[in-house]
Amino acid sequence: MEASSVFLLISVSFVLSMIVVPIQIKKFREKGIVVTDYYKKDLRKVPTSGGFAVLFVFFLMFGLATVLGHFFPIGVEISDLDRTAMLVIGLFGLFGAIDDFVDVGRASKIFLPFFFSYPLAFVMDYDTVVLPLVGELDLGMFFLFLIAPTYVMVVSNLVNMHSGFNGMAAGLSAILLSFLLIKSVMVGRNCLFTLSCMLGALLGFLYYNWYPSRIFDGNVGALSIGAAIGVGIVACGFLVSGFIMLLPHTVNFLMYVYWRVMRKLHPEDGRWKLVKFGRVRDDGTLEVPNALTLKWVLPYHFRMTEKQVVLAMYGLTLVFCVIGLFIPY
């Protein structure tokens, strides 16, 4: 697929998202499908589960490209890998939607999605892993049915966990998808249709999700977008470079694990109390309970606004994405 076709897909999906998201905001506000924004002084109610709009545009693009491509030479290619990626992303989105309205529990959220990625094993055209200083490892079925689905599941959960501020998860995901798309174009890999459509839909959503958010992505958004990133990494064979791009997300997860372990070992110590939200001071800066998640490290030590913290997280991920772009693995 040519770069012009990629740009076309991003542009069309972006425009569609800019149209669809306001409709969802209005409908969900009317239906009372809202949550509290704890990082605003007025504790305003904001429509949630905006991932529905992202997925709607994503699937709509598949339909439009299929129909138009049948009658006109639009230069857009949809591979079997793209179609399978659509199924996988849809399964993650469905699971996230269920979790938004009926809490499925943390254990189910971590392990059940493992099986959602299995369809990839039947369409992927490689079963080897290339590691720095080690070389090529032919892992066969072990890679296809264990490593690949585990990778997608982990990435989806990492994206879901590294969130909490206006525009943070969506913005970080847009950065990751952009660099995966650039790297895919550079090396001529598959899955360009999936990455392009998801990126465009996400950018349109980010316009409304940016500070101050008019809609949140919800689990349906975080899990499906995270699955798209994971599928893009696995399908294109960017396991090492993708890991580097996701290092801030991984560090955030490890910090959370450390928090949970210390809480288990010292349940009576208030320092390890599990707290989900901080608050906003009178001057607009954030007051967070600890520095045990990545997004809380800076506002714990410095007076920073929500927007400043989000931009700092963007910058951190951007650095690792640039590094990952030039890693040949």
VOPAGU-2260 file (C-alpha; in pm, 1 decimal, decimal comma):
REM VOPAGU-2260
SITE   aa  ch    i         X         Y         Z
SITE  MET   A    0       0,0       0,0       0,0
SITE  GLU   A    1     136,6     341,3     -96,4
SITE  ALA   A    2     191,6     624,0     150,8
SITE  SER   A    3     -82,2     827,0     -21,9
SITE  SER   A    4    -335,9     550,2      52,9
SITE  VAL   A    5    -225,2     542,9     415,0
SITE  PHE   A    6    -277,0     919,2     438,9
SITE  LEU   A    7    -620,5     882,3     277,2
SITE  LEU   A    8    -728,6     619,1     530,0
SITE  ILE   A    9    -608,9     829,6     824,2
SITE  SER   A   10    -783,5    1138,9     691,0
SITE  VAL   A   11   -1119,1     972,4     619,9
SITE  SER   A   12   -1129,9     787,6     951,6
SITE  PHE   A   13   -1033,8    1111,2    1131,5
SITE  VAL   A   14   -1319,5    1303,7     968,6
SITE  LEU   A   15   -1567,6    1025,5    1046,3
SITE  SER   A   16   -1452,4    1018,7    1407,9
SITE  MET   A   17   -1493,9    1395,7    1437,2
SITE  ILE   A   18   -1855,9    1344,5    1327,5
SITE  VAL   A   19   -1939,4    1033,7    1531,2
SITE  VAL   A   20   -1785,3    1124,0    1868,9
SITE  PRO   A   21   -2005,6    1434,7    1931,8
SITE  ILE   A   22   -2310,6    1220,8    1858,4
SITE  GLN   A   23   -2204,9     971,5    2123,1
SITE  ILE   A   24   -2130,3    1251,2    2370,9
SITE  LYS   A   25   -2482,3    1387,5    2328,3
SITE  LYS   A   26   -2652,6    1046,0    2346,0
SITE  PHE   A   27   -2457,0     923,3    2648,1
SITE  ARG   A   28   -2511,7    1248,5    2834,8
SITE  GLU   A   29   -2885,7    1221,5    2772,0
SITE  LYS   A   30   -2884,9     859,8    2891,9
SITE  GLY   A   31   -2678,1     941,6    3199,7
SITE  ILE   A   32   -2386,4     718,7    3098,4
SITE  VAL   A   33   -2132,7     941,7    3269,7
SITE  VAL   A   34   -1854,9     919,1    3527,8
SITE  THR   A   35   -1694,9    1174,0    3759,1
SITE  ASP   A   36   -1381,4    1358,5    3652,8
SITE  TYR   A   37   -1197,9    1359,3    3986,0
SITE  TYR   A   38    -926,6    1593,5    3859,3
SITE  LYS   A   39   -1160,7    1888,9    3817,6
SITE  LYS   A   40   -1257,4    2118,0    4104,4
SITE  ASP   A   41   -1627,7    2092,7    4019,3
SITE  LEU   A   42   -1615,6    1708,6    3995,1
SITE  ARG   A   43   -1803,4    1731,3    3667,6
SITE  LYS   A   44   -1975,6    1435,3    3504,0
SITE  VAL   A   45   -1828,7    1326,6    3170,2
SITE  PRO   A   46   -1969,8    1074,1    2919,7
SITE  THR   A   47   -1763,8     755,8    2913,5
SITE  SER   A   48   -1700,9     449,9    2692,9
SITE  GLY   A   49   -1594,6     667,9    2400,5
SITE  GLY   A   50   -1420,9     363,7    2259,5
SITE  PHE   A   51   -1757,2     273,0    2106,0
SITE  ALA   A   52   -1719,0     564,2    1864,2
SITE  VAL   A   53   -1359,5     467,8    1782,3
SITE  LEU   A   54   -1461,2     107,7    1710,9
SITE  PHE   A   55   -1762,8     220,2    1507,8
SITE  VAL   A   56   -1542,6     429,7    1279,6
SITE  PHE   A   57   -1282,1     152,9    1264,0
SITE  PHE   A   58   -1536,9    -106,3    1145,9
SITE  LEU   A   59   -1709,5     144,9     919,5
SITE  MET   A   60   -1377,8     201,2     738,9
SITE  PHE   A   61   -1349,5    -170,5     672,7
SITE  GLY   A   62   -1698,6    -173,6     524,3
SITE  LEU   A   63   -1647,2     135,9     311,7
SITE  ALA   A   64   -1309,2      20,0     181,1
SITE  THR   A   65   -1448,4    -322,3      95,3
SITE  VAL   A   66   -1749,0    -186,4     -94,4
SITE  LEU   A   67   -1568,8      99,4    -269,9
SITE  GLY   A   68   -1269,4    -118,5    -350,7
SITE  HIS   A   69   -1499,7    -362,5    -527,7
SITE  PHE   A   70   -1620,8     -95,9    -770,2
SITE  PHE   A   71   -1335,8     156,9    -787,8
SITE  PRO   A   72    -954,3     130,8    -792,9
SITE  ILE   A   73    -896,6     326,7    -470,9
SITE  GLY   A   74    -552,6     175,6    -407,7
SITE  VAL   A   75    -639,2      42,9     -62,0
SITE  GLU   A   76    -542,3    -313,5      22,6
SITE  ILE   A   77    -708,0    -515,8     298,2
SITE  SER   A   78    -504,8    -827,5     374,8
SITE  ASP   A   79    -620,1   -1141,3     554,1
SITE  LEU   A   80    -407,0   -1021,2     842,7
SITE  ASP   A   81    -605,2    -694,9     853,2
SITE  ARG   A   82    -934,9    -884,7     858,3
SITE  THR   A   83    -813,4   -1105,9    1139,6
SITE  ALA   A   84    -684,6    -801,7    1327,6
SITE  MET   A   85   -1033,9    -652,6    1298,0
SITE  LEU   A   86   -1177,5    -964,3    1465,2
SITE  VAL   A   87    -920,7    -958,1    1746,4
SITE  ILE   A   88    -967,1    -586,9    1814,5
SITE  GLY   A   89   -1343,3    -633,5    1810,5
SITE  LEU   A   90   -1322,1    -912,7    2069,4
SITE  PHE   A   91   -1110,7    -696,3    2298,9
SITE  GLY   A   92   -1354,8    -410,3    2251,3
SITE  LEU   A   93   -1653,0    -631,1    2332,7
SITE  PHE   A   94   -1481,7    -753,2    2647,8
SITE  GLY   A   95   -1402,9    -393,3    2744,7
SITE  ALA   A   96   -1765,9    -292,5    2686,0
SITE  ILE   A   97   -1884,2    -569,5    2917,4
SITE  ASP   A   98   -1631,5    -457,9    3178,5
SITE  ASP   A   99   -1754,1     -98,2    3150,8
SITE  PHE   A  100   -2105,7    -193,9    3251,1
SITE  VAL   A  101   -2050,7    -518,4    3447,9
SITE  ASP   A  102   -1719,2    -533,6    3632,7
SITE  VAL   A  103   -1557,4    -861,0    3522,0
SITE  GLY   A  104   -1283,1    -845,0    3784,9
SITE  ARG   A  105    -909,5    -786,1    3752,7
SITE  ALA   A  106    -816,8   -1155,9    3715,6
SITE  SER   A  107   -1051,8   -1203,4    3418,7
SITE  LYS   A  108    -929,0    -882,9    3258,6
SITE  ILE   A  109    -570,1   -1005,4    3275,6
SITE  PHE   A  110    -604,0   -1366,0    3159,3
SITE  LEU   A  111    -923,7   -1412,2    2954,7
SITE  PRO   A  112    -816,8   -1181,2    2667,5
SITE  PHE   A  113    -526,2   -1420,3    2601,2
SITE  PHE   A  114    -760,6   -1631,7    2388,4
SITE  PHE   A  115    -893,7   -1336,4    2188,8
SITE  SER   A  116    -566,5   -1318,2    1994,4
SITE  TYR   A  117    -561,8   -1682,2    1882,9
SITE  PRO   A  118    -700,7   -1608,4    1532,0
SITE  LEU   A  119    -370,1   -1432,9    1452,5
SITE  ALA   A  120    -187,8   -1765,9    1471,1
SITE  PHE   A  121    -363,1   -1886,1    1154,8
SITE  VAL   A  122    -273,8   -1590,5     932,0
SITE  MET   A  123      70,3   -1476,3    1047,3
SITE  ASP   A  124     345,2   -1549,3     796,2
SITE  TYR   A  125     633,8   -1592,0    1040,2
SITE  ASP   A  126     703,3   -1789,4    1357,1
SITE  THR   A  127    1052,0   -1669,3    1446,0
SITE  VAL   A  128    1181,8   -1409,4    1687,0
SITE  VAL   A  129    1495,6   -1202,8    1620,4
SITE  LEU   A  130    1674,2   -1089,7    1936,4
SITE  PRO   A  131    1975,0    -856,6    1968,0
SITE  LEU   A  132    2303,9   -1041,9    2028,7
SITE  VAL   A  133    2120,0   -1373,6    1994,1
SITE  GLY   A  134    1992,2   -1380,0    1639,1
SITE  GLU   A  135    1695,3   -1559,1    1490,7
SITE  LEU   A  136    1504,8   -1809,4    1702,7
SITE  ASP   A  137    1263,8   -2044,6    1528,4
SITE  LEU   A  138     993,8   -2099,0    1789,0
SITE  GLY   A  139     722,3   -2240,9    1563,9
SITE  MET   A  140     389,8   -2319,0    1731,6
SITE  PHE   A  141     522,7   -2198,1    2066,2
SITE  PHE   A  142     544,7   -1847,7    1923,9
SITE  LEU   A  143     215,0   -1854,7    1735,3
SITE  PHE   A  144      -1,7   -1995,0    2013,8
SITE  LEU   A  145     169,7   -1865,3    2327,2
SITE  ILE   A  146     407,4   -1573,7    2274,9
SITE  ALA   A  147     202,8   -1381,0    2015,3
SITE  PRO   A  148    -133,1   -1389,3    2199,6
SITE  THR   A  149      38,4   -1318,3    2530,8
SITE  TYR   A  150     210,8   -1014,7    2378,4
SITE  VAL   A  151    -118,6    -870,2    2250,4
SITE  MET   A  152    -293,3    -937,1    2582,0
SITE  VAL   A  153     -13,6    -772,3    2781,8
SITE  VAL   A  154       0,2    -464,7    2557,7
SITE  SER   A  155    -375,3    -420,4    2581,2
SITE  ASN   A  156    -362,4    -427,6    2959,8
SITE  LEU   A  157     -58,3    -198,0    2972,8
SITE  VAL   A  158    -246,4      65,3    2772,4
SITE  ASN   A  159    -551,2      24,3    2995,5
SITE  MET   A  160    -345,5      70,1    3312,7
SITE  HIS   A  161    -136,5     369,2    3198,8
SITE  SER   A  162    -425,9     614,7    3196,9
SITE  GLY   A  163    -626,9     834,5    3432,8
SITE  PHE   A  164    -575,3    1191,2    3310,1
SITE  ASN   A  165    -756,6    1377,3    3033,4
SITE  GLY   A  166    -614,8    1280,2    2695,1
SITE  MET   A  167    -343,4    1060,7    2838,3
SITE  ALA   A  168    -424,5     707,2    2721,8
SITE  ALA   A  169    -559,4     821,6    2384,0
SITE  GLY   A  170    -265,4    1054,2    2321,5
SITE  LEU   A  171      -2,2     797,4    2418,7
SITE  SER   A  172    -174,1     537,4    2201,1
SITE  ALA   A  173    -183,6     779,6    1906,5
SITE  ILE   A  174     191,8     833,2    1942,8
SITE  LEU   A  175     254,6     457,5    1952,4
SITE  LEU   A  176      30,3     388,0    1652,7
SITE  SER   A  177     194,7     670,0    1454,9
SITE  PHE   A  178     543,4     529,9    1503,3
SITE  LEU   A  179     433,1     172,6    1437,5
SITE  LEU   A  180     272,7     292,9    1115,2
SITE  ILE   A  181     584,2     485,9    1011,5
SITE  LYS   A  182     804,3     185,6    1085,6
SITE  SER   A  183     568,1     -44,8     894,5
SITE  VAL   A  184     578,8     182,3     589,1
SITE  MET   A  185     958,7     204,1     612,6
SITE  VAL   A  186    1007,8    -172,9     606,4
SITE  GLY   A  187     705,0    -266,2     395,1
SITE  ARG   A  188     513,0    -473,5     649,8
SITE  ASN   A  189     145,9    -576,9     657,3
SITE  CYS   A  190    -135,6    -442,3     875,5
SITE  LEU   A  191    -114,0     -89,3     729,4
SITE  PHE   A  192    -490,1     -71,7     683,1
SITE  THR   A  193    -559,4    -158,9    1046,9
SITE  LEU   A  194    -300,4      81,6    1187,4
SITE  SER   A  195    -409,6     366,4     957,2
SITE  CYS   A  196    -781,5     339,4    1032,7
SITE  MET   A  197    -730,6     302,7    1407,1
SITE  LEU   A  198    -492,5     598,7    1415,9
SITE  GLY   A  199    -731,3     826,4    1226,8
SITE  ALA   A  200   -1028,9     726,4    1441,7
SITE  LEU   A  201    -822,1     774,8    1757,6
SITE  LEU   A  202    -700,1    1120,9    1654,6
SITE  GLY   A  203   -1058,5    1231,2    1599,2
SITE  PHE   A  204   -1153,1    1097,2    1940,8
SITE  LEU   A  205    -849,2    1264,1    2101,8
SITE  TYR   A  206    -978,8    1604,4    1992,2
SITE  TYR   A  207   -1273,2    1558,4    2230,3
SITE  ASN   A  208   -1078,4    1361,0    2491,3
SITE  TRP   A  209    -807,0    1626,6    2531,5
SITE  TYR   A  210    -812,3    1853,9    2836,9
SITE  PRO   A  211   -1075,4    1929,9    2947,4
SITE  SER   A  212   -1223,2    1600,2    2832,4
SITE  ARG   A  213   -1571,6    1597,7    2690,7
SITE  ILE   A  214   -1567,2    1217,2    2678,9
SITE  PHE   A  215   -1357,3     935,1    2825,8
SITE  ASP   A  216   -1250,2     623,9    2636,8
SITE  GLY   A  217   -1356,5     367,7    2899,7
SITE  ASN   A  218   -1236,7       7,4    2905,7
SITE  VAL   A  219   -1395,3     -54,4    2566,7
SITE  GLY   A  220   -1161,1     207,0    2423,1
SITE  ALA   A  221    -845,3     128,8    2618,8
SITE  LEU   A  222    -859,0    -247,4    2560,8
SITE  SER   A  223    -946,7    -230,3    2189,7
SITE  ILE   A  224    -690,8      42,6    2115,3
SITE  GLY   A  225    -431,5    -144,9    2319,1
SITE  ALA   A  226    -515,2    -459,4    2122,7
SITE  ALA   A  227    -461,8    -267,6    1796,3
SITE  ILE   A  228    -116,7    -161,6    1916,1
SITE  GLY   A  229     -35,0    -517,3    2025,7
SITE  VAL   A  230    -158,3    -665,4    1698,4
SITE  GLY   A  231      43,3    -410,3    1503,0
SITE  ILE   A  232     360,5    -498,5    1692,3
SITE  VAL   A  233     314,9    -874,2    1663,0
SITE  ALA   A  234     187,5    -879,0    1303,7
SITE  CYS   A  235     477,3    -664,7    1182,8
SITE  GLY   A  236     739,7    -854,8    1380,2
SITE  PHE   A  237     842,0    -552,2    1589,6
SITE  LEU   A  238     864,5    -744,1    1916,3
SITE  VAL   A  239    1187,0    -584,9    2041,8
SITE  SER   A  240    1131,7    -233,4    1904,8
SITE  GLY   A  241     771,8    -247,8    2024,0
SITE  PHE   A  242     888,9    -342,3    2370,7
SITE  ILE   A  243    1118,0     -38,4    2371,7
SITE  MET   A  244     835,7     190,6    2261,1
SITE  LEU   A  245     623,2      56,5    2546,2
SITE  LEU   A  246     889,2      87,8    2817,3
SITE  PRO   A  247     707,9     370,5    3001,2
SITE  HIS   A  248     392,8     159,2    3006,9
SITE  THR   A  249     592,8    -137,7    3134,9
SITE  VAL   A  250     756,9      68,8    3408,1
SITE  ASN   A  251     413,3     190,8    3514,3
SITE  PHE   A  252     295,9    -170,6    3544,1
SITE  LEU   A  253     600,7    -273,9    3747,3
SITE  MET   A  254     547,5      19,3    3981,6
SITE  TYR   A  255     188,8     -94,7    4034,7
SITE  VAL   A  256     304,2    -451,6    4104,2
SITE  TYR   A  257     551,9    -319,5    4361,1
SITE  TRP   A  258     270,1    -118,7    4522,6
SITE  ARG   A  259      46,6    -425,4    4547,0
SITE  VAL   A  260     325,0    -642,2    4688,9
SITE  MET   A  261     415,0    -386,4    4955,3
SITE  ARG   A  262      46,8    -348,1    5039,4
SITE  LYS   A  263      24,9    -724,2    5088,3
SITE  LEU   A  264     337,1    -734,2    5305,5
SITE  HIS   A  265     247,9    -427,3    5514,0
SITE  PRO   A  266    -133,7    -397,2    5522,7
SITE  GLU   A  267    -121,3    -183,7    5836,7
SITE  ASP   A  268     112,2      77,6    5683,2
SITE  GLY   A  269     -87,6     368,6    5540,9
SITE  ARG   A  270     183,0     446,0    5287,1
SITE  TRP   A  271      74,5     147,5    5078,7
SITE  LYS   A  272    -299,1     210,7    5092,2
SITE  LEU   A  273    -456,8     151,5    4751,1
SITE  VAL   A  274    -590,3     483,2    4622,9
SITE  LYS   A  275    -726,4     534,2    4272,5
SITE  PHE   A  276    -744,3     914,4    4246,8
SITE  GLY   A  277    -572,3    1226,4    4372,0
SITE  ARG   A  278    -727,5    1572,2    4381,1
SITE  VAL   A  279    -683,2    1925,2    4250,2
SITE  ARG   A  280    -547,1    2204,2    4470,8
SITE  ASP   A  281    -691,8    2554,4    4469,1
SITE  ASP   A  282    -412,9    2670,8    4235,7
SITE  GLY   A  283    -503,5    2403,9    3978,3
SITE  THR   A  284    -206,9    2176,3    4046,2
SITE  LEU   A  285    -244,3    1807,9    4128,8
SITE  GLU   A  286    -214,7    1660,0    4474,1
SITE  VAL   A  287    -149,9    1286,1    4444,1
SITE  PRO   A  288    -127,1    1034,4    4730,6
SITE  ASN   A  289     208,3     879,3    4635,5
SITE  ALA   A  290     461,8     828,7    4356,9
SITE  LEU   A  291     375,7     463,7    4295,4
SITE  THR   A  292     241,4     500,7    3942,1
SITE  LEU   A  293     429,1     668,9    3661,3
SITE  LYS   A  294     175,2     946,4    3608,2
SITE  TRP   A  295     198,1    1043,3    3976,8
SITE  VAL   A  296     578,0    1065,3    4000,5
SITE  LEU   A  297     614,1    1420,9    3870,9
SITE  PRO   A  298     312,7    1580,0    4046,6
SITE  TYR   A  299     418,3    1410,7    4371,4
SITE  HIS   A  300     753,2    1593,0    4366,1
SITE  PHE   A  301     660,5    1909,0    4175,4
SITE  ARG   A  302     355,8    2133,8    4150,4
SITE  MET   A  303     216,0    2048,7    3809,3
SITE  THR   A  304    -121,4    2073,7    3641,2
SITE  GLU   A  305    -297,1    1777,0    3482,1
SITE  LYS   A  306    -220,1    1907,6    3134,6
SITE  GLN   A  307     150,7    1947,8    3215,7
SITE  VAL   A  308     175,2    1591,7    3346,1
SITE  VAL   A  309       6,0    1452,6    3036,0
SITE  LEU   A  310     242,9    1644,6    2808,0
SITE  ALA   A  311     537,2    1511,0    3009,8
SITE  MET   A  312     407,9    1155,6    2960,6
SITE  TYR   A  313     375,9    1228,6    2588,3
SITE  GLY   A  314     736,9    1343,4    2577,9
SITE  LEU   A  315     861,5    1036,2    2762,4
SITE  THR   A  316     682,7     794,7    2528,9
SITE  LEU   A  317     793,5     998,5    2227,7
SITE  VAL   A  318    1160,2     948,7    2323,5
SITE  PHE   A  319    1125,2     571,1    2341,5
SITE  CYS   A  320     922,3     561,6    2019,9
SITE  VAL   A  321    1200,1     744,0    1835,5
SITE  ILE   A  322    1451,2     492,5    1970,4
SITE  GLY   A  323    1225,9     201,6    1877,5
SITE  LEU   A  324    1181,2     339,3    1525,8
SITE  PHE   A  325    1547,6     273,1    1449,9
SITE  ILE   A  326    1579,7     -60,8    1628,1
SITE  PRO   A  327    1591,8    -325,7    1350,4
SITE  TYR   A  328    1402,8    -591,1    1545,9
